[in-house]
Amino acid sequence: MLKVGVTAGPHAEIMETVKNVAEKNGLKIVIVEFNDYLQPNAALNQGDIDLNSFQHQLYLDSLVKDRKYEITPIAKTMLFPIGIYSKKINRLEDIAAKSTILIPNDPANSGRSLQLLARAGLVTLKPLSGYNATTADIINNPKELVIKEGDAGHISRLLDGVDLAVINSNYAVIAGLIPTKDALILEAVDSPYTNVIAVRTRDQDRPEVQKFILAYHSEEVKQFINDHFKGAILTAW
């Protein structure tokens, strides 16, 4: 038996399917649901649960560094991707000079957005600027794009008024967009914002843990994510 910590929402919904797959293969899963982002790692580190599945790599790294947790990521799960959207063009190559692009203004999503613009070839960032990049790190903007910032939750409503917008997948779906269909470019699943399964370091080779990973990485779970979340979540295996 494994106790698995998740947060309410998509992670809990997905884990119900993982649980069903695992139990078909003889592994009992108990889902422990948390309502904040600190408790799942604290509970894992002190042995109250065996695994957790709720966080991306960067967040886990920061907690391990700050709190000296002996926790290790053992498998990737999925990504809530950001994407570039437009109501005015169908290809990024068609973007006109001095077009306006709206990106989220919170530090985490702003840096992600700028990295996505760089990946799309629209800007060049200072070397090593990473996911903490700001607009001050832009060293080349060949199309002289006008980059504006706004609240991540409101950007999808403002899409008609700008040439391009970077939108988180959950907000894109609420706005009636299908990320895998409508985004001009999506964040890739090799992003450090891809979510992971985490375990106490000493337990990473437990047979039950390996069996759990196989259950999560099953076709049944992938199908559930694809069908239920309609492109708002990308599987990372």
N, C-alpha and C positions, 0 to 999 in steps of 0.2 A: 504494500500500500504506500502511496505517496500523497502527501498533503501539498497542494499547489496553490500559491498565493497569486491573486489577480486583482486588478481594480475593476470597479463596476463599469459596465458598458461593453464595448466591442471585445475586450480581452476576456471578460466573463462569458460572453456569448460564444466565442470561439472555443473556450475551454470546455464548454458543455459537449461540443462535438468531439473534441480530443478525448474527453472522458469516455464517451460511448465507444470510440474506436479502441482505446486502450483496454477497456473492460471486455471487449470481444476477444482480445488477445491475452486475457488472464491477468491484467494489471489493474488493480482497483485505485481509483483516483478520488480524493476528497478535495473539493474546491473551497478555498478560503478566500472570501471577498473582502477587500479593503476599500476604504473611501478616501484615502490620501496616498501620497507618493513616498512617504518616509517609512511607514510601517511595514510594507512588504519586505524591504531589505533588512530592517531591524529584526523582524520575526525570523527571517531566513538565517541571519547571522547567529542568532541565539538558539536556533534549533527548533523553533515552534512550527515551522513548515520545512518541507524538503526542497522545494523549488519555487521560483516565481517567474511570472511571465507578464510584464506590464510596461517595461521601460526600454529606452533606446541605449545604445552603447555609451554615448557621451555622458548621459545621466549616471549610469552605473559607474563609469570611470571616476566621476567626480565624487560619488559617495564612498567608493573604495579608498580614494586618496584622502578624503577629509576625515573619514571615520575609521579608517584602518580595518574595514571589513575584509574577511577572508572569503570573498565571493568571486566566482569565476563565470563568465558567459560561456555557454557550451554549444549553443545553436542559435541561428537566426530564425526569426518567425515572420514578421511582416513589416511593411512600411506604410505610414500614412503620408503619401507623397505630396509635396507642393508642386505646382505646375504653372506654366505660363499660358494664359488664355487671352483671346481677343474676339471681339465681335466685328472687327474691321478687316482683318486679314486671315488667310488660311495657311500661310507658311511664314516662318520667321524671316526667310530670305526676302520677303516682300515688305518688310518694315521700312517706312520712309525715314529720312533724316529728320532729326528734332522731334520725333514722336515722343509721346508721354507714356511712361510706364509707372504703375502704382505697385508698391511693395509693402509688406507689413512693417510696422514701426517698432515692434518689440525686438529686443536684441537677438534672441534666438532665431526667430523667423526672418529677420532682416538679413543676418549673415547667410542663412540658407539661401535666401532669394538671390543675393548677390553672387553666390557660388553657382547658382543655376543660370544666371545671366552670363556668367563667365563660361560655363560649359556650353551654352548656346552660341558662344562666339560674339555676343553683343558688347561685352566689356572685357577688359583685362584688369586683373587685380594684382596688387603687390605680391611678390612671392612670399609664401608662408603666412599670408593674412588669415587663412583658414576660415572656420565657421564663425569667428568673431569679427569678420570683416564689416566695415562700415563704408559708406559712400566715399569717405576720405581715402580709402584704399584703392579706389579706381585710378589706374594710371593710363588707361587708354579707353576712349569711348568714341569709336570711329564714326558712329551715326549721330553723335551728339544727342543721345537720348536724354530726355528730361525725366529724371527719376524722382518721384514723389513718394511720400510715405503716409500710411494710414492704418487705422485699426484693422487687424487681420479679419475680424468678424464682419466688417462692413465692406471690405473691398469687392466682394462679389456683387454687391448692389450698385457699385459705382463703375462696373465694367463697361457699360454703354458710353460713359463719358471720357474714357481714356483709350489709347491705342492698344496697350498691353496691360495685363495685370497678373501679379503672382498671387495665387490663391491656394490656401490649404485645402486638402481634399475634402475634409468634412464640411467646410463651408461651400465648396464647389457643388457637392451633391445636394445640399439644402437649396442651392440656387437653381437646381435642375440641370446641372452640368454632369456629364459622365467623364471623369478624369481620363480614363484610358482611351476615350474616343475624342473628346473635345479639346484636351490640352495640346498646345503646339509642341511642348516638350514637358516631360515629367521627370522629377527627381528619380535617379536610378537606385535600385535596391542595394548597391554597394555603399550607399550613403551611411555616414555614422549615425544617422537618425533612424536606421533600421532597428527594430525591436529585437530583443534577445531573450532566451531562456537562461536564467541564472541559477546557480547551485553553490552550496558551500564547497570550497576548493577541494577539501578532503573527500568529498562525495562524488566527484565528477565521473569516476569510473565505475560507480555502482551499476550492476546489471539493470536494475529497475529504472535508473535514470536514462540509460541508453534505450531501453524499451519505450520510455515516455517520448523521447525524441522521435523515434520511428512512428509513434502514433500521431504526434503533431505534424510530422512531415508526410502524412499519408495523403492519398488522392482525395479521400472523403473530406478531409479538413480543407484542402485547397479548393475543392468544388464548393464547399459551404461559403468560404470567404468570397470567392468570385461571384457566386449567385446572390448572396445576402447583402453584400456591401457595394455591389454594382460599380466597381472600379475605384472606390474611395480608399481601398486598402489593397496593396500589392503583396503577394506572397514572395518570400525571399529565399525559397529553396526550389 
